[in-house]
Amino acid sequence: MKFRKTNTTAVAAAKASISTATAYRIEKDSRLPSQKKVPRQRRRPDPLAEIFDAEIVPLLRAAPGIRPVAIFDEMIRRHPELSIGIRRTIERRIRSWRAIHGEEQEVIFRQVHEPGRMGLSDFTDMAAAGVTIAGQTLDHRLYHFRLAYSGFEHAHVVLGGESFVALAEGLQNALWSLGGAPREHRSDSLSAAFRNLDKDAREDLTRRYDELCGHYGMTPSRNNRSIAHENGSIEGPHGHLKRALNDALLMRGSSDFDDLAAYRRFVDEIVSRVNARNSKRIDIERTELQELPVRRTSDYEEVTVRITSSGGFTLRKVFYTVP
């Protein structure tokens, strides 16, 4: 419009590097094309006009968790004259209603991870992998450690359940493999270990966990039980690691291994491939890690048991013989 003040429309268009036709159009109406759009009008009668407020909304209020497809089936049952093509319409209308009138959604802020700050531990069950040792099913799980910033991972095969001993052994193996320790360690793995323990035993377990982290200069923390997103930096990678292991087993052509050591080497190889892809970020984070202590701390548990006359004892429902 600046050129138009002192020039003809054709000259102003040439100076502005637009066509003469565009110049005449702008001169007639300077609004953008997006500003000229007329709101889309309904092209057919609303099929839900008579039933949404009267029948669907009461169902949504009475059963907030009900699925839209269930409401669709119910409406078709009540009103056979309705077309099955209204399913998407019902789903969109329910989604809009819930956004305004439904339960409040939890707000989760994006986390910004700093190198060297956070390491996370958790266990994941491996029953679905169908791994066997010399033809015998291997009932096991993986202890999984991960650095939040770089994605460094370490996995350790655990034959028992989620226990402090398994956590201590796996965590220390991960830290010594990494060559340093983060400033904070987070885990919810003690939740499973707390089951069926009295108050004194739980306090002792918490103390031992704090001492384990303190030995490596890490601040211990635990996310709330069953709140997965608080441990999201490792809950998601659980799936990635298990899928990578499953793909490798399929490529291998067999899930059977000669012995446990061979399976452990297999897991280590797959994890090392993952770390190789993140090597640049891992190298950056290694410079921010704390130095390791001179030696490891204990990763075993001392218990008092009664030895039978046959030279054996039972610990946590497992029978052992004394050498």
N, C-alpha and C positions, 0 to 999 in steps of 0.2 A: 504493500500500500504506500510505502515511502516513495517509490519510483512513480506511482500513479499521480502523485500530487503535481508533478511538473512535466509529465509525459503522457502521450496517448496510451490507450490500453495495449496496443500492439508493441510499442517501444518499451513500456514498463514490463511486459511479459518477457521480452527478449532479455532485458537487463536482469530479470529475476530467474532466468533459465527455466521458464515454464512455457507451456503452449498458450497461444492466444485464447483457445477455447477454455482452458483452465482459468485464465485471467478473467474472462467474462463471467465464468461461473462464480469465482470468488467475489467478484465485484457485486454480483447479484445477491449472493448469500455467503457470508464469510464463515459460517459454522463448519466444523469438521464433519466428515461423513458419519462418524460414529455418533455425533450429536444430533443427527437428523433422523436416526432410526426411530421408527414408531414401535412402541411396545407390542410384542406379539400377542395377537388376540386369539382367544379360544376358537378352534375350528370345529368343535363338536360339543354337544351338551356334556356337562360334567356327569359322568356315570356314578360318581360317589356323592353327589349333592344331597341325596335323600338319606344316605346311610352312614356317612362318615361321622358326623357329630352325634347322631342318634344311636348308632350301634358300635362303630369301631372305637371311638374315643372311650366309651365306658369299658370296653375290653382292655384297652391300653392302660387305663387307670387301675383296673382291678388286678391285672397281671402284667406288671411292667416288663418282665422278661420274655413275654410271648413273642414268637417269631412272626414276621410279616406273612410268611407263607401259610402259617396256621390260620391267621385271620382271613387270608384270601380263601382258603378252603372252606372256612366257616361261612363266609359271605356267599360263596357259590352254592353252598348247601341251603342257606336260608333263601337265597334269591336266584333260582335257576335261570331266570331271564338274563342275568348278567353275563357278559362275554368273558371268556377266559383270558382275553387280551388285556384285561384291566389289572393283571398282577403287578406289572411294573408301575402302574399308576398308584396302586395301593402302597407299594414299597416306598415310592418317592414321597407320598403324602404322609406316611407314618414316620419316615426319616425327618421330614420337616417338622412334624408335630413334636417328636421327641427332642429335637434340637431346641425348641422353645419351651415345652412343658414337661419334658422328661427329667430324669434324675440328673443332678449335677455331675459333670465329668471331672475326673481328677486331672489337675494340671501338672504336667511333668516338664520341667525345664531341661533344655539341652545341657549336657555336661561338657565342660572343657577340661581335658586332661593335660597335666603338665608332666614332662619327662622326669622319671625318677620318683614320682610321688606315690602312685597307687599300684599295688599288686593284689590280685584276687585269687581265691582258692574255692574250689567246689568239687563235688563228686558227681559222676554221671553213670547210670547203669548201662551195661553193655550186653544185656541178655539178648537183645534183638540181633546182635551181630552173628550169633550162632557159632562162636569160636569153640573149637575142640582141641584137646591135647591128646595125641595118640588115640584119637577116636572117642575120648571121653569129654563130655560137655564141660566147659570151663565157666563156672558160675563166678562172675567177677564184675568189678566196676573200675572206672578210671578216676584217679585223683588228677585234677586238671588245674594248673596254675597259669595265670596270664598277667602280663603287664598291660595296664589300661592304655598307655600312650602308644607304645610301639607295636603291641600285639605279640610280643615274645610269648611262646607257649612251652609248657612242659607237661607231659602226661606220664603217670606212673600206674602200673597195673596193681590193683588191690584185690586180694582174694577174700577178705572179710567184708564187714560192713563199714559204715562211716564211723570212725572212731578217732580219738585224739592221737593214738599211735600212728594210724594211717596218715592223718593230717600232718603230724610232725615229720614223719619220714618223707612224705611226698614234698612238703614245703622245703625241707632242707636240701633234698636232691635238686629241686628246681633252682634254689638260690646258688648252690655251688656250681651247677651247670651254667647259670647265668654269669656268675663271677661278681655279684654284688647284690645289695638288698635295697628295695624301695623304702621310702620313709613311712609308708603306711601299708598295713595288710588287712584286707577285708575278707570275711568268710561267714557263711551261715551254717557251715558244716557241723559246728558243735551242737546245733539243734537236735540232730539225730542222735548224737552221742549222749545228750541229756536225758533221753527217754528212759524211764524206769529207774532213775537215780533219785536218791533222797537229797535233801537240801545240802548236807555236808559234802556229799560226793559231787554235786553240781558246783559248789563253791571251789572245791579242790580242782575240778577240771578247768574252771575259769582261771584260777590262779596259774595253773600249768600253761595254759594258752598265753596268758599275759607274760609269763617268764620266757616262753619260747620266742615270742615276738621281741621281748626286751633283749634277749641274747644277740639279736641281729639289729638292734637299734630301731625296730619298727614300732609304730604306734598301732596297737590292735584295735580293730573295729568290727562290728557285726551288723549286717543289715537285718531289718525286721523279718521275722519268719514268714514265708509264703508271699513276700513282696518281691517278685522276680526282678522288676525294673531297677531296684536298688542295687542289684548285682548284675545288671544288664551287660556289663563289659565282659562277663564270662558265661552268662546263661545262653546268649546267642551263639558265641563261639563253640559251645558244647555241640550244637547241631552241626556246625561246619566241620568240626573235627570228626564226629561220628560218620558223617557222610563221606569225608575223605577216606576214613578207614574202610568203610563199606565198599567204596569204589576200588580201593587198592586190593581188597579181598576178592572182588569180582575179577579184576585184572589178573590176580594171582591164580585164579581158577580153583581155589580151595580155601576153606576156612580152618583146615586142620594143620596143626603144627607138631613137630616131633617132640618138643618139650616146651616148658614155660619160658625158658631163656630165649628160645627162637621167637616166640610171640612177643616178648618184651623188646627184642631187637627190631621186630617189624613195626611196632608202635613208635619206637624211637626214630626210625627212618622216616615215617610219614610225618611226624611232628617236625623233624629237621627240614623237610621240604617246605612246610608252612613258614618256618622261621627264615628260610633262605629268601622267600618272597618279601619278607619285611626287614631284610638285613640292614638297609640304610637307616630306617627309623630305630632299629635295635641298637645300632652303633651309636646313634645320637643319644639314646637313653642310657646306655652303659656309662657314659661320661658323667651322668648325674646321679648314679647309684652310690650308696654308701659302701664302704669297704667291708668285707666279710671279717668276722672274728678269726682268731687263730685256729680254732677247732669247732667242730659241730657240738651241739648239745645232745642230750639223751633223746632218743626217739623210741624208747621202749617203756613199758609199764611194769612196775614191781607189784606183785600180788602174793598173798599167802594162801596156799592151797593145802588140802589134806591128801597125803599119799596113801593109797590103799595097800593092802598086804600083797597085792599082785604087782606092785610097782607102777601104778598109773594114777592119773588124776583127771578130773573133768574141770574145764575152764570155759565158761560161756557156751555150754552145751556141746563142747568138743572134747573128746577123750584123747589124752596124751599119755605116752609111756615115758618113764624116767630112765635115762641111760645108765 
